[in-house]
């Protein structure tokens, strides 16, 4: 059993007093973020002066005593955490992992963070589990499972559809799953979200497409309403509820699919897809976003780390679709509309996606020995120029398994 950081997110329904206090928390945290972002940007543009959460925290304390006494109604730690989050946002910007921090709007998602310890999670009354937060008291969440670790921080958020959530992370022990002796290659696509090398196809529920007619109807109603009116505010919430429903269905499908794959295979081979580049194709961007390829790969990665599985990534330039998985014949061109084809050498009939998944598994486990005839020269030279010492432990293990099977 290894210790892993597990995140929990629960929905809860606050009381009238708690909703009022949360509105104060959200508003104060948003004000501190926006004003400190302006102070920070102005100080650098005019005086090349750097600011951090410590120096800005002193200014927030001064504002409480002079011009903004209403900031004292919010939890002091929530304001501090807002400044710490701003520091992280600037660090991500300078490390080229994100864009320049932007001002926050009250119409978008609202969130604040609290410090927690084990005493804040306790079982009270006969109705279930409660979570205790500063200035809010006990909130009753919809507990799908009871955390066993020690939480450090808790984030309370309100999405545009008006739902309240509380999220936190705990360090917990995770047991590795029993070995199955199975290795699968996984090909991601649009027709089927994932196709395995053994022929298993997940299908594509197309969540956005199924809700598109309803979504368009509600969006047209929203576009005709007067800005600033109460009816427009309620209609915005209806549109946000549809988007939240689509996101929830997509997340549920991806979690169930990735968990099933992790349980049935010890080694999972994936292709290193350039999802950001693929999204630039405006004819396929909507369908690609509905699939959630990046989220699929992220879930496979952390679940494999939790449960003792191995994930092997194949080079994105590997000719997986244009290579015969039976004899290794390589085709120079193959249109995306070709879903089935027959190899001219061995006369094997292939399903395009299943064949690609088998090649992904072959390239991942066989290394250079699994290269197709006439494959991409750039990819071939890159693989052959990689010394044995620079290969990962997973590649060395797969090579040893392949040699043992060949013997």
C-alpha positions as CSV (number, residue, x, y, z in Angstrom):
1,X,0.0,0.0,0.0
2,X,1.4,3.4,-1.0
3,X,0.3,6.8,0.1
4,X,-1.3,8.9,-2.6
5,X,-3.1,12.3,-2.6
6,X,-6.8,11.7,-3.4
7,X,-9.2,14.6,-4.1
8,X,-12.8,14.6,-3.1
9,X,-15.6,16.9,-4.3
10,X,-19.0,16.9,-2.8
11,X,-22.1,18.9,-3.5
12,X,-23.9,20.6,-0.6
13,X,-27.0,22.7,0.0
14,X,-26.2,25.7,2.3
15,X,-28.8,27.3,4.5
16,X,-30.0,30.9,4.0
17,X,-27.5,32.2,6.5
18,X,-24.7,30.2,5.0
19,X,-25.5,31.4,1.5
20,X,-25.4,35.0,2.7
21,X,-22.0,34.4,4.4
22,X,-20.7,32.7,1.3
23,X,-21.7,35.6,-0.9
24,X,-19.6,37.8,1.5
25,X,-16.7,35.4,1.2
26,X,-16.9,35.3,-2.6
27,X,-17.2,39.0,-3.0
28,X,-14.4,39.9,-0.6
29,X,-12.0,37.4,-2.1
30,X,-12.9,38.6,-5.6
31,X,-12.3,42.2,-4.6
32,X,-8.9,41.4,-3.1
33,X,-7.9,39.5,-6.2
34,X,-8.9,42.2,-8.6
35,X,-7.5,45.1,-6.7
36,X,-4.2,43.4,-5.8
37,X,-3.8,42.3,-9.4
38,X,-4.2,46.0,-10.5
39,X,-1.7,47.1,-7.8
40,X,0.7,44.4,-8.8
41,X,0.5,45.3,-12.6
42,X,0.7,49.0,-12.0
43,X,3.7,48.7,-9.6
44,X,5.7,46.8,-12.3
45,X,4.7,49.0,-15.2
46,X,5.5,52.3,-13.5
47,X,8.4,51.4,-11.1
48,X,9.5,47.9,-12.0
49,X,8.6,46.9,-8.5
50,X,7.8,43.3,-7.7
51,X,5.0,42.4,-5.2
52,X,4.0,39.1,-3.5
53,X,1.3,37.8,-1.2
54,X,3.3,39.0,1.9
55,X,3.6,42.7,0.8
56,X,0.0,42.7,-0.6
57,X,-1.3,41.1,2.6
58,X,0.0,44.1,4.5
59,X,-1.9,46.4,2.2
60,X,-5.1,44.4,2.6
61,X,-4.8,44.7,6.4
62,X,-4.4,48.5,6.0
63,X,-7.5,48.6,3.8
64,X,-9.5,46.8,6.5
65,X,-8.6,49.6,8.9
66,X,-9.3,52.5,6.6
67,X,-11.2,52.5,3.4
68,X,-12.6,48.9,3.3
69,X,-13.7,47.9,6.8
70,X,-16.3,45.5,5.3
71,X,-13.4,43.2,4.4
72,X,-13.4,42.1,8.1
73,X,-16.7,40.3,7.5
74,X,-14.9,37.7,5.5
75,X,-12.6,35.0,6.8
76,X,-9.1,36.4,6.9
77,X,-7.5,33.2,5.7
78,X,-9.7,33.2,2.6
79,X,-8.2,36.6,1.6
80,X,-4.7,35.4,2.2
81,X,-5.3,32.2,0.1
82,X,-6.6,34.4,-2.7
83,X,-3.2,36.3,-2.7
84,X,-1.3,33.0,-2.6
85,X,-3.3,31.7,-5.5
86,X,-2.4,34.9,-7.4
87,X,1.3,34.2,-6.7
88,X,0.9,30.7,-8.2
89,X,-0.9,32.2,-11.2
90,X,2.0,34.6,-11.9
91,X,4.5,31.8,-11.5
92,X,2.7,29.7,-14.0
93,X,2.7,32.7,-16.4
94,X,6.4,33.2,-16.1
95,X,7.1,29.5,-16.5
96,X,5.0,29.6,-19.7
97,X,2.4,27.2,-18.2
98,X,-0.5,29.7,-18.4
99,X,-1.7,33.1,-19.5
100,X,-1.4,36.4,-17.7
101,X,-3.8,36.5,-14.7
102,X,-7.1,38.1,-15.5
103,X,-9.7,40.0,-13.4
104,X,-12.5,37.9,-12.0
105,X,-16.2,38.4,-12.7
106,X,-19.1,37.8,-10.3
107,X,-21.0,36.1,-13.2
108,X,-18.4,33.2,-13.5
109,X,-17.5,30.5,-11.1
110,X,-16.9,31.7,-7.5
111,X,-14.6,30.0,-5.1
112,X,-12.7,30.5,-1.8
113,X,-10.3,28.3,0.1
114,X,-10.2,27.4,3.8
115,X,-7.5,25.7,6.0
116,X,-8.7,22.4,7.4
117,X,-7.6,19.6,9.8
118,X,-9.0,16.3,10.8
119,X,-11.2,17.9,13.5
120,X,-13.3,19.6,10.8
121,X,-14.6,16.3,9.5
122,X,-16.7,14.6,12.1
123,X,-19.9,12.6,12.4
124,X,-22.7,14.4,14.2
125,X,-26.4,13.8,14.6
126,X,-28.1,10.8,13.2
127,X,-28.5,12.1,9.6
128,X,-24.9,11.6,8.5
129,X,-21.5,13.3,8.0
130,X,-20.9,17.0,8.3
131,X,-18.0,19.3,7.4
132,X,-17.2,22.3,9.7
133,X,-15.9,25.5,8.1
134,X,-15.0,28.9,9.6
135,X,-17.9,31.3,9.9
136,X,-20.2,28.8,8.2
137,X,-20.4,26.1,10.9
138,X,-21.5,22.6,9.9
139,X,-22.5,22.1,6.3
140,X,-24.2,18.9,5.2
141,X,-22.7,17.5,2.1
142,X,-23.8,14.7,-0.1
143,X,-21.2,12.2,0.9
144,X,-20.6,9.5,-1.7
145,X,-17.7,8.2,0.4
146,X,-16.2,9.1,3.7
147,X,-12.6,10.4,3.5
148,X,-10.1,8.6,5.7
149,X,-7.1,10.8,5.3
150,X,-6.2,14.2,6.8
151,X,-7.4,17.2,4.7
152,X,-5.2,20.2,4.4
153,X,-7.3,22.7,2.5
154,X,-11.0,22.9,1.5
155,X,-12.3,24.9,-1.6
156,X,-15.9,26.0,-1.6
157,X,-17.2,26.9,-5.0
158,X,-20.4,28.0,-6.7
159,X,-20.8,27.3,-10.4
160,X,-22.7,29.4,-12.8
161,X,-25.7,27.1,-12.5
162,X,-26.1,28.0,-8.8
163,X,-24.8,24.7,-7.3
164,X,-22.4,24.7,-4.3
165,X,-19.5,22.3,-4.0
166,X,-16.8,21.6,-1.4
167,X,-13.5,20.0,-2.5
168,X,-10.4,18.9,-0.6
169,X,-7.5,16.5,-0.9
170,X,-6.3,13.8,1.6
171,X,-3.3,11.6,1.8
172,X,-4.6,8.0,1.8
173,X,-3.2,4.5,1.3
174,X,-4.0,2.9,-2.1
175,X,-3.6,-0.8,-2.7
176,X,-2.3,-2.0,-6.0
177,X,-4.6,-4.1,-8.2
178,X,-3.8,-7.8,-8.8
179,X,-1.8,-8.5,-12.0
180,X,-3.8,-9.8,-15.0
181,X,-0.9,-10.5,-17.4
182,X,-2.6,-8.5,-20.1
183,X,-1.1,-5.7,-22.3
184,X,-3.4,-3.5,-24.5
185,X,-2.8,-0.8,-27.0
186,X,-5.3,2.1,-27.0
187,X,-6.2,4.2,-30.0
188,X,-8.2,7.4,-29.3
189,X,-10.6,8.8,-31.8
190,X,-14.0,10.4,-32.5
191,X,-16.1,7.5,-33.9
192,X,-15.1,5.5,-30.8
193,X,-13.5,7.3,-27.9
194,X,-11.1,4.5,-27.3
195,X,-10.4,1.2,-29.3
196,X,-8.3,-1.5,-27.7
197,X,-6.0,-3.8,-29.5
198,X,-8.1,-6.8,-28.7
199,X,-11.0,-5.3,-30.6
200,X,-12.9,-3.7,-27.7
201,X,-14.6,-0.5,-28.7
202,X,-16.1,2.0,-26.2
203,X,-18.3,3.9,-28.6
204,X,-18.9,7.6,-28.4
205,X,-22.0,8.9,-26.5
206,X,-21.7,12.3,-28.1
207,X,-23.0,14.2,-25.1
208,X,-22.8,17.6,-26.6
209,X,-24.6,16.6,-29.8
210,X,-27.5,15.0,-28.0
211,X,-28.0,18.2,-25.9
212,X,-27.4,20.6,-28.8
213,X,-31.0,21.2,-29.8
214,X,-32.0,21.9,-26.2
215,X,-29.0,24.1,-25.7
216,X,-29.6,26.2,-28.9
217,X,-33.2,26.8,-27.9
218,X,-32.2,28.1,-24.5
219,X,-29.3,30.2,-25.9
220,X,-31.6,31.8,-28.4
221,X,-34.0,32.8,-25.6
222,X,-31.0,34.2,-23.7
223,X,-29.9,36.3,-26.6
224,X,-33.2,38.1,-26.9
225,X,-33.5,39.1,-23.2
226,X,-32.5,42.6,-21.9
227,X,-29.1,42.8,-20.3
228,X,-29.2,43.3,-16.6
229,X,-32.8,42.0,-16.1
230,X,-33.8,39.3,-13.7
231,X,-35.2,37.2,-16.4
232,X,-31.9,37.2,-18.2
233,X,-30.1,36.2,-15.0
234,X,-32.5,33.2,-14.6
235,X,-32.0,32.3,-18.2
236,X,-28.3,32.4,-17.9
237,X,-28.6,29.9,-15.1
238,X,-30.7,27.6,-17.3
239,X,-28.0,27.6,-20.0
240,X,-25.3,27.0,-17.4
241,X,-27.3,24.0,-16.0
242,X,-27.3,22.4,-19.5
243,X,-23.5,22.9,-19.8
244,X,-23.0,21.4,-16.3
245,X,-25.1,18.4,-17.2
246,X,-23.0,17.8,-20.4
247,X,-19.8,18.1,-18.4
248,X,-21.0,15.7,-15.7
249,X,-22.0,13.0,-18.3
250,X,-18.7,13.3,-20.0
251,X,-16.8,13.0,-16.8
252,X,-18.8,10.0,-15.7
253,X,-18.2,8.2,-19.0
254,X,-14.4,8.9,-18.9
255,X,-14.1,7.7,-15.3
256,X,-16.0,4.5,-16.0
257,X,-14.0,3.8,-19.2
258,X,-10.6,4.5,-17.7
259,X,-11.2,2.5,-14.6
260,X,-12.4,-0.5,-16.6
261,X,-9.2,-0.4,-18.7
262,X,-7.0,0.0,-15.6
263,X,-8.6,-3.1,-14.0
264,X,-8.2,-5.3,-17.1
265,X,-4.6,-4.6,-18.2
266,X,-1.2,-4.4,-16.6
267,X,0.4,-2.5,-19.5
268,X,-1.4,0.2,-21.4
269,X,0.1,1.7,-24.6
270,X,-1.0,5.1,-25.7
271,X,-0.1,7.4,-28.6
272,X,1.4,10.8,-27.8
273,X,-1.3,12.8,-29.6
274,X,-0.9,16.6,-30.1
275,X,-4.4,17.4,-28.8
276,X,-3.8,21.2,-29.0
277,X,-2.7,21.0,-32.6
278,X,-5.7,18.8,-33.5
279,X,-8.1,21.3,-31.9
280,X,-6.9,23.9,-34.5
281,X,-8.9,21.9,-37.1
282,X,-12.2,23.8,-36.9
283,X,-14.1,21.0,-38.7
284,X,-13.3,18.6,-35.9
285,X,-12.7,20.8,-32.9
286,X,-16.2,20.4,-31.5
287,X,-16.2,16.7,-31.8
288,X,-12.6,16.4,-30.3
289,X,-13.6,18.6,-27.3
290,X,-16.6,16.5,-26.7
291,X,-14.4,13.4,-26.5
292,X,-12.0,14.8,-23.9
293,X,-8.8,13.2,-25.1
294,X,-6.5,15.1,-22.8
295,X,-8.7,14.3,-19.8
296,X,-8.7,10.6,-20.8
297,X,-4.9,10.5,-20.9
298,X,-4.7,12.4,-17.6
299,X,-7.0,9.9,-15.9
300,X,-5.2,6.9,-17.3
301,X,-1.9,8.4,-16.0
302,X,-2.9,9.0,-12.4
303,X,-4.9,5.8,-12.0
304,X,-2.1,3.7,-13.4
305,X,0.2,5.4,-10.8
306,X,-2.3,4.6,-8.0
307,X,-3.0,0.9,-8.9
308,X,0.5,-0.2,-10.0
309,X,0.0,-0.2,-13.8
310,X,2.4,0.7,-16.5
311,X,1.6,3.3,-19.2
312,X,3.9,3.4,-22.3
313,X,3.7,6.3,-24.7
314,X,4.4,5.8,-28.4
315,X,5.9,8.6,-30.5
316,X,3.2,10.7,-32.2
317,X,4.9,10.3,-35.6
318,X,4.7,6.5,-35.5
319,X,2.8,5.2,-38.6
320,X,0.1,3.4,-36.6
321,X,-2.8,3.7,-39.0
322,X,-1.0,3.2,-42.2
323,X,0.9,0.0,-41.2
324,X,-0.3,-3.5,-41.5
325,X,-0.2,-5.0,-38.0
326,X,0.1,-8.5,-39.5
327,X,3.0,-8.2,-42.0
328,X,4.4,-4.7,-41.4
329,X,3.5,-3.3,-44.9
330,X,3.5,0.5,-44.8
331,X,1.2,2.6,-46.9
332,X,2.3,6.1,-48.0
333,X,-1.1,7.7,-47.7
334,X,-4.4,6.9,-46.2
335,X,-7.4,9.3,-46.1
336,X,-9.3,9.8,-42.8
337,X,-12.4,8.5,-44.6
338,X,-10.9,5.1,-45.0
339,X,-12.3,3.1,-42.1
340,X,-11.4,-0.4,-43.4
341,X,-8.7,-1.6,-45.8
342,X,-7.0,-4.8,-47.0
343,X,-3.2,-5.2,-47.0
344,X,-1.9,-5.8,-50.6
345,X,0.9,-8.1,-49.3
346,X,-0.8,-10.5,-46.9
347,X,-4.4,-9.8,-47.9
348,X,-5.4,-9.2,-44.2
349,X,-8.5,-7.2,-43.8
350,X,-8.2,-4.5,-41.2
351,X,-10.4,-2.2,-39.2
352,X,-8.6,1.1,-39.2
353,X,-8.8,1.8,-35.4
354,X,-8.2,-1.8,-34.3
355,X,-5.2,-2.0,-36.5
356,X,-3.8,1.2,-35.1
357,X,-4.3,0.0,-31.6
358,X,-2.4,-3.2,-32.4
359,X,0.4,-1.2,-33.9
360,X,0.6,1.0,-30.9
361,X,1.0,-2.0,-28.7
362,X,3.6,-3.5,-31.0
363,X,5.6,-0.3,-31.2
364,X,5.4,0.1,-27.4
365,X,6.5,-3.4,-26.5
366,X,8.9,-4.3,-29.3
367,X,10.8,-1.0,-29.6
368,X,12.9,-0.8,-32.8
369,X,12.0,-4.4,-33.8
370,X,8.4,-3.3,-34.2
371,X,9.1,-0.7,-36.8
372,X,7.1,-0.9,-40.1
373,X,8.8,-1.2,-43.4
374,X,9.0,2.2,-45.1
375,X,8.1,4.0,-41.9
376,X,8.6,7.6,-41.1
377,X,12.3,8.4,-41.5
378,X,12.2,11.1,-38.9
379,X,10.6,8.8,-36.3
380,X,12.9,5.9,-37.3
381,X,16.1,8.0,-36.9
382,X,14.9,9.4,-33.6
383,X,14.3,5.9,-32.2
384,X,17.5,4.4,-33.5
385,X,19.6,7.4,-32.2
386,X,18.2,6.9,-28.7
387,X,20.9,5.0,-26.6
388,X,19.9,2.1,-24.5
389,X,20.9,3.9,-21.3
390,X,18.4,6.7,-22.0
391,X,15.4,4.5,-22.3
392,X,12.9,4.3,-19.5
393,X,12.5,1.4,-17.1
394,X,9.2,0.5,-18.7
395,X,10.9,0.2,-22.2
396,X,13.6,-2.0,-20.8
397,X,11.1,-4.2,-19.0
398,X,9.0,-4.5,-22.2
399,X,12.1,-5.4,-24.2
400,X,13.0,-8.1,-21.7
401,X,9.5,-9.6,-21.9
402,X,9.6,-9.6,-25.7
403,X,12.9,-11.4,-25.8
404,X,11.7,-13.9,-23.3
405,X,8.6,-14.7,-25.4
406,X,10.7,-15.0,-28.5
407,X,13.0,-17.5,-26.8
